[in-house]
Structure formats: C-alpha cells, structure tokens
Amino acid sequence: MAVPDKAKVEAALAGVIDPELRRPITELGMVGELKVSEGGVVDVTILLTTAGCPIRSHFQQAVRAAVAAVEGVTHVNVYMDVMSEQQRAALAGRLGRGPLPEGTLAAVGNVICVGSGKGGVGKSTLTANLAAALAAEGRRVGVLDADVWGYSIPRMYGLGAQRPAVSERRKIVPNEAHGVKVMSIGFFLAEDAAVVWRGPMLHKALAQFLKDVEWGELDLLLIDLPPGTGDVSMTLAQLVPGARFLIVTTPQPTAQKVARRAAEMANRLELEIVGVVENMSGFTTPSGERYQIFGEGGGEELAGELEVPLLAKVPLTIPLREQADGGVPLVVKDPGDPAAQAIRHAARGLLAALPEELPLLQAGKPAGEPQPLGASLPML
C-alpha cells in the first residue's frame, strides 16, 4: 500500500490548536517525532510542557482526528512526551516570556514555588520546615517569602524585623537562620506592619527580591506563595519560567478542589508540578492517639488526578504549632515529632522527584562500603 503524503500529515497537525495558548501545536514546537509508514500507519509524538498536563487527552483526540482525516491514513498512534529544558526555553521565547537578566539566580539549581490556592492550610509552616529539612540533608537552601500581605517566614525563623545587610556589589544579603537563607518584605518594615500595595508594586518587589538579592550558590530556592492564583504567581512565572510547583492541601474535599485550581494555574503558566503534600493529615495527641479532624484522602486523590507523587502526609501536632510561633522549625527543635518526620520524608521525596542527581544516602558511608544508587520516594 502507498505511504501517505507526510507534508499533508504535517499540514493536518498545523490545524490542531492549543486551547490555552490558542496557537497551532506545530508553531509551538509541540510536535516531536513524526513517522509515516507503509500501510497508512502514522506515529506522532506530542511534546507537553509538563507530565501532568490536564489537557493531554484533548491533544490525543485532536491529533488522532486530524491525522486520520488525511488521505491514505489507516491508523494513527499518538504518543506523549515531555519537553526538555531547552525546548521549554524556546517555547517561552516564542511566547515572549524572557528569562531573568543574565546572571540572576544563575547559581540556583532549582526554584520550587510552594502554593495551595487558598489560605489556612499551613503552607508557610510547611515551607519553613521543609527548607530546614532540606538544609539538614546537606543542601544549600534559600526561602523567599512571596506572601507580601501575609508574610510570616521571618517570625518562624526567629528573625523578626532584622534588616539585611548590603554587599559591596550593592546587592541585598539575605538573613540566615538554621542553615537557610531567608528574604522577606518583613525585613524592611516595622514588625507586623501591614502592606497596602497594588499589583505593580508587588511585581517590582518580587523582581527586586530575585534580581537584587545575593542568593549565591543554592541547590534549592523555595518560594512561599500567597493564597490565590493572581499577580504573584503570574509574575513569578514570567521571571522564573523554569520554576517548579509544589502543591499543599489539607485532606478535606473543599481544600483539595481549591488546590486543584492552583494546579490548573500552574499548568497554564507552564510551571511543572513536582508533587503534592497533604498537610494537617490528622491530629496526633501527645499520647499518640490520632483523629482525622479534616477528613482523609484529599492529598492522595489530588496527586492521582495530577499524576504526580504524594510526597508526604503531615499530621497536625501541638509542637508543630508551637514552633511556628517559637522561631525554631520543628524539624530542628524536635526531629522525632511525627510531623517533623513526615516533613523530612517530604524533603527526601522532593529531592528524588527533581531531575538533577542529588544523592540522598551517600554521606557518612565508609569508603569501602558499596554506595546505594539513585533514590526512591519514602514510604508513607
């Protein structure tokens, strides 16, 4: 049987439109390998910006229908793959989303935005403890408190309104506590002062925190996002197009649904979702009794929907609340607390989920002892 005209197949693919960007997938560089074989069989690979793309089924159906309509095509195989960093950067260039100026965050390996879509889920407490847990794993870590209205990271690290120094290069030097570099608008205001700003002011402040802060060499920079899916998230997506998104939710369905919207926002802004953490996953009393105050299963269900790992279920404990006010992260003060143990599991799971090779277990092994290869997600 004759081989279908490859040019006609490519023309058909040009008719498939990305419903979010409203441009042909061929123009966006989303068409990977294209093979046209005898017998009318066509194999086409579609490159997604993230593995958890919520509209991947749309692309499968649209591509299959468009190619099947080409004369001589008898069968269509549609495969899904994920763009490389270079391909994502090229896509950002096509969309006019330039990266930060050369040299900014150049020594930062991974930028992780910690978001939830709503307030009251303990996102800032988790961010502060997760950063301290990563530092305890031997990583160089920084935290940017992007919750400009509800900044709380300085208090959680016991830094108060301590004003940062300025380097000889006229760069702001982040404050440091418990092995973590910290930057927040709270360092430039009277303690607990209110911030009354509009969107443009937020954009300028975040841009300055990224461009004019001397972060130095970091393995991870965690960004504590404010509730919602508005200005701050869009600004960060523009300034740090290679950032990844960590979603925090509580077990109850209401919080899980709002967190799902945050995931949709991340996909629209082309931020890869690296995992989900279920916070307040039951209340553990000092005697060890456990109560499911906020229900159960929301984090696992959300992770399943997004096809990303559930990194941990963090219980709500009294020490976790006390240390958020006390200025010392729980993972530092009491590593044996159930919440601290879960957060440390989340830290190891986050490292394992990142594409870079970040060995977790090699440190401290005798020279002659075999070294473990790779890393696996912790058992929950």
N, C-alpha and C positions, 0 to 999 in steps of 0.2 A: 504494500500500500504506500501511497505517496506521503511525503513528510509535509506537514502543514507549513505555511509560509511564516517564518519566525518574525518578520517585520510586521505581519498582521497581528501576531500574538502580542508583540510589544505595543502596537497601536491600541489593542484592546485593553491592555494593562493601563495605558495612559488615561483610559476612561474611568478608572477606579479612583474615587476621591476620598481622601481622609476626611471624615465627617467633622473632626475638631479643627484641623488646620485649613480645611476647605481648599486643598490643592491636590493635584494628581500624585499618586504614590510614586510614579516614575520621576517626577520633578523633585520629590522629597528624598530621593535616594533609597527608597524602601524596597526596591526590587533587587534581590540578590541574584543567585544563580538561576538561569533560565535555560531549560533543555527541552528541545523538540525532537521527538524520536519517530521512527517509522511506525506505522500503525495508528498514527494520530494521538500518541500519548505525549502530554506536556507536563513537565515537572518545573514548578516555580517556587522559589524561596522568598518569603516576605520577611524583611528585617524590621523588627519592632524596636522602639526606643527602650522599653523595659520588658522584662519577662512577664510581669504581672499586668500587662496592658488589658484594660477592661473591655476593649472593643476588638480583641483579636478574632472573635467569632465573626464579626462584621467583615473583616478583611478576608477571612477564609471563604465566606459565602460570596462576597462581591467578586473576588478574583476568580473563583471557580465558575461563576455565572458568566463573567465577561469573556474568559478564555474559551469556555465551552461553546460560545456562540460563533467562534472563528471557524471558517470553512475547513473541513478536514480533521478537526479535533474530535477524537472519540472519547478521551478520558483525560481528566486533569487531577494532578496530585499537587496539593498546596502544602508547603512546609513552612514552619515558623522558626525564626532565629532571632537573636538579639544583636543590635548594632554594637560595633566596637567603639571605644572611646573616640577614636579618630573620626569614625562615621557620625557619631553624635555631635562632635565639634563641627563637622562640615554642615550638618543639618542646622545647628544653631546659627552658623554663618549665613546660610540661605534665608533663615527667618529673621536675620538682622539682630540676633541676640549675641552680641560680642562678649567675650570674657572680660575679667578684670584687667587693668593695665599690667603690662609685663612686670614680673617681679612680685606682684601682690599675691600672698598666700602660696608663693612658689615652693616653699619648703613644707607645706602642709600636705600630708599624704591623702587624707580622707576628710571630707566635710559631711557631717551627719546632722540633718535637721530633725529635731525631736518635736513632733506635733501630735495633736489629738483632735482638733476641730472644735473642741469645747473646753470650758474651764472646769476645775474641780475634780480632775481625775488624778492629781498628784504628779503631773508631768515634770514640774520643776524639781520636786523632791527626787524623782527618778533620775533626772538629768544630772543633778549634783552628785548623787551616789554612784551612778553609772560611770561618770568621769573619774571619780576617786577609785572605783573598782578597776577601771582600765589602767590607771596610773599604778595601782598595786600589781598589775600584771606586767609591769615594766614598760608600759607605753608612755610616750610623751603626749600629753593631752592638754587641750585648752577648752574653755567653755565661754561662749558668747551668749549673754543674756539678752535675747532679742525681744523679750516681752517688756517693751518700753513702759507700758502703762502699769503692769503688774510685776515689776522687777522684784525678785526675791532671792536670787542666787547669792548676792553679797552676804545677806544675813545667814544663809545656810552654810557658808564657808567661814563665818565669823569675821568677815572683813568690814562690815558696817559701811560707812561712807568714806573709807580710806582712799584718798586721792592718788591716782597713779603717777609715777614719775615720767619724765620726758627724756628720751635718749639724746645723744649728741647728734644723731641724724634727724632730730625733730620728729621722732616717732613716739607714740604713747606706749609705755611699757606696762603690760598687764600685771595686775596684782597676782600673787601666787599664794596658794594655801593647799596643804595636803598633797603636794606634788602636781597640782593642777593650775594652769594659767587661767585667770578669770578676767573678763571685761564686761562691764555693765554700765548703763546710764546712771545707776545708783551711785557710782563713784564720783559723779560730777554734780550731784545735788545734795542739799541738806538731807540728812537721813529721814526716810519715809515721806519726802516731799512728793506732791502729785505732779505728774507730767500731763500738760494740756497741750497737745500738738495735733496738727492735721497731717494728712498723708505725705506731702512733700517734705516736711520736717523729719518724718520717720525715715524716708528714703535717704536723706542726707546723712542722718545719724548712723544708719546701718552701713552705708557706703564708707563712712569715715572709720567705723569700727573694723571694717575689713581692709581698707586701704592704708590707714594711718596708724594701725596698731602693729607693733613689732612682735608678731607671734613667734618668729623664729622657726626652728625645725620642730614640727609636730607630726605624730603618727595620725592623730585624730583631733578634729575640732568639732565639738558638739555645739549646736545652736539651739537654744531653748526658745521655741516659737511661742507667740501669744495664741490665745484661743481664736478660732475663726479661720477663714481661708482668704483673707483680703490682702491689704497693701504689703505687709511684711513678707508674706510668703511669695508674692509676685516679685518683690524687689530682690529677694534672695535668689530666686530662680534666674533672674536676669544677671545678677552679679556673680553668682557661682553656679553656672549651668551644669557642672559635673557633680553637684551635691547629691547625696542620697537621703532618703526619708525613713525615719523610724517612727512607727505609729504606736501611741499609747492609748489604751482603752480600759474601761472597767468591764466586769463580766455582764452587766445588765444590758438588755437589748437596746434601750434608748441610747446609751453611750456608744454602743457598737455601731448603731446606724449613723450617728454623727461622725464617728471615726471613719466610717466608710466614705462619707463625703470628703473628708480630708484626703483619703486615698485617691479619690477621683480628681481632686485638685492637684495632687502630686503628679498624677499621670498626665493631666492637661498641661502642666508646666514641665513635663518631661524629666521629673525627678524620680530616679529609680527607688522603689520601695524595698528596703533591705530586710525588714522584719516587723513583727508585732510583739509588744509586751503587754500582758494583761496585768494591770495594777489593781490593788485593793481586792485581790483574789481570795476573799475570805478573811475573817478576823481571827487571829490566834491569840488566845489569852496567855498570861504568864505561866499558867499551869499546863499549857499545851492543847487546850480544847480549841476547836475550830468551828466557826459559824460563817455560813455563806450569806453575809448581810446583803451583798449586791447581786445575788444570784450566781450563776456559773455558766461557763461555756462560751461567753461572748468573744473572748480573745481567740479561742481556737476556731470558732466559726468564721471570724473575720480573716484570720490567717489562711483558712481553707479557701475562702472566696477569692482572696488576692493571690493565692498560690505562692505564698512566701512563708518562711519559718516563723513559728511561735517561739520566741527566744526565751521567755520565762513567764511564770505566773507568780507575781509578787504579792504576798499576803500583807494585810494591814496589821501592824503591830504597834503597841504603845511606844517602844523605843524609837521606831521609825518616825513617829510624830514628834517625840521629844527632841530628837537630834536635829530635826529640820529647824526647830527654834533654837537649839543649843549651839549651833555654829560648827559642829563637827559631824561630817557624814557618818551615817550609821555603819557603813562598811569599814570605816576606820575605827570607830569607837567600840563596836561590838560585832566583829565579823561572824560570830556564831549565831546571831539572831536569825530566825527563819527568813525575814525579809532581806537581810544582808546577804544570806546565802543565795537567795533567788536572784538578786541583782548581780552578784558575781557570776552566776550561771549566764545571765543575760549578756554580761560583758564578754565572756568567752564565746557565747553564741554569735555575738556581733562580729568579733574578730574572725570567727570561722566563716561567716557569711560574706565577708569582704573578699574581693578578687585577689588582692595582694597576698603574698605568702607571709603571714605573720605567725611564726611558730609560737605555740602556747605552752608546750610541756618540756622544751629542751633545757631550760635554765635549771642549774643545780644538779644535773646528771653527771655522774663520774665519767671521766674521759673515756674509759674503756667500755662503758655500758652502751648497748645499742640505743640509738635515738629513735623515738617514735616519728612516724612520717605523717604529715597532714594533721588535721584537727576535725573533730566531729562535734555536732551540736550536743549540748548536755541533755541528759535525760531529765524530764520534767517531773 
